[in-house]
Amino acid sequence: MDLYREHKKIAYRKMNDDKAGNIVLRMIKAYGIEGKYFEARSKQLWYEMMGPAITKYTKNIYVKKNRLYISLSSASLRQEMTYSKDKIKTYINEAIGEEFIREVIIW
């Protein structure tokens, strides 16, 4: 009898083992707030990806209709970042794990 209970416990654990991040993402999707989560995550990834040297020139960053808008105060940096828009989009989408950002607009 005791062996049967142990087997059920092990089977239950195997069936319900999942990473915490996957569980949270499933909850976010179930509540229908994945868009807001991905927006916040995109902003966070911008600051992580660029570091303090570039983020100090970032005036404003927001997501609207799956487009990432980035406002930079330095004209030369803005011009340089314009060449890296596809790379920024790819990095953010890979980090999110979904094709969320369709376009990066730097102004």
C-alpha positions in Angstrom: 0.0 0.0 0.0 2.8 2.4 0.9 4.6 1.6 -2.4 1.4 2.6 -4.4 1.3 6.0 -2.7 4.9 6.7 -3.4 4.4 5.7 -7.1 1.5 8.2 -7.3 3.6 11.0 -5.7 6.4 10.4 -8.2 4.0 10.3 -11.2 2.3 13.5 -10.0 5.7 15.3 -9.6 6.8 14.2 -13.1 3.5 15.4 -14.6 3.6 18.8 -12.9 7.3 19.6 -13.2 7.7 22.8 -15.1 10.0 25.8 -14.9 8.7 28.8 -12.9 9.1 31.1 -15.9 6.9 28.9 -18.1 4.2 28.7 -15.4 4.2 32.5 -15.0 4.0 33.0 -18.8 1.1 30.6 -19.0 -0.7 32.6 -16.3 0.0 35.9 -18.1 -1.5 34.4 -21.3 -4.5 33.0 -19.4 -5.2 36.5 -17.9 -4.8 38.1 -21.3 -2.0 40.5 -20.3 0.8 39.1 -22.3 0.9 42.3 -24.5 1.6 44.5 -21.5 4.1 42.0 -20.2 6.0 41.9 -23.5 6.0 45.7 -23.7 7.6 46.0 -20.2 10.0 43.3 -21.0 11.0 45.0 -24.3 11.9 48.2 -22.4 13.8 46.3 -19.8 15.8 44.4 -22.6 16.7 47.7 -24.2 18.4 49.0 -21.0 20.1 45.6 -20.4 21.3 45.3 -24.0 22.6 48.8 -24.4 24.2 49.4 -21.0 24.8 52.7 -19.3 26.8 54.3 -22.0 23.9 54.4 -24.5 20.9 54.4 -22.1 22.0 57.8 -20.6 21.1 59.3 -24.1 17.7 57.5 -24.1 15.0 60.1 -23.5 11.9 58.0 -24.1 11.1 54.4 -25.0 7.7 52.9 -25.5 5.8 50.2 -27.5 2.7 50.9 -29.5 1.1 48.4 -31.9 4.1 46.1 -31.7 6.5 48.8 -32.7 9.3 49.8 -30.4 9.8 53.6 -30.4 13.1 54.9 -29.0 13.9 58.6 -28.6 17.6 59.4 -28.3 19.0 62.8 -27.4 22.3 62.4 -29.4 22.0 62.9 -33.2 25.1 60.9 -33.9 24.0 58.0 -31.7 20.6 58.2 -33.3 22.2 57.8 -36.8 24.4 55.0 -35.6 21.4 53.1 -34.0 19.4 53.5 -37.2 21.8 51.0 -38.8 21.2 48.4 -36.0 17.4 48.4 -36.0 17.1 44.9 -37.3 19.6 43.6 -34.9 17.8 45.2 -32.0 14.5 43.8 -33.1 16.0 40.3 -33.5 17.6 40.4 -30.1 14.5 41.5 -28.2 12.3 39.0 -30.0 14.7 36.2 -29.2 14.9 37.2 -25.6 11.1 37.4 -25.3 10.7 34.1 -27.1 8.1 35.3 -29.4 7.9 37.5 -32.5 6.4 40.5 -30.6 8.3 43.5 -32.0 7.7 44.0 -35.7 9.6 47.3 -36.2 12.1 49.5 -34.3 11.7 53.2 -34.8 14.5 55.5 -33.6 13.8 59.2 -33.5 
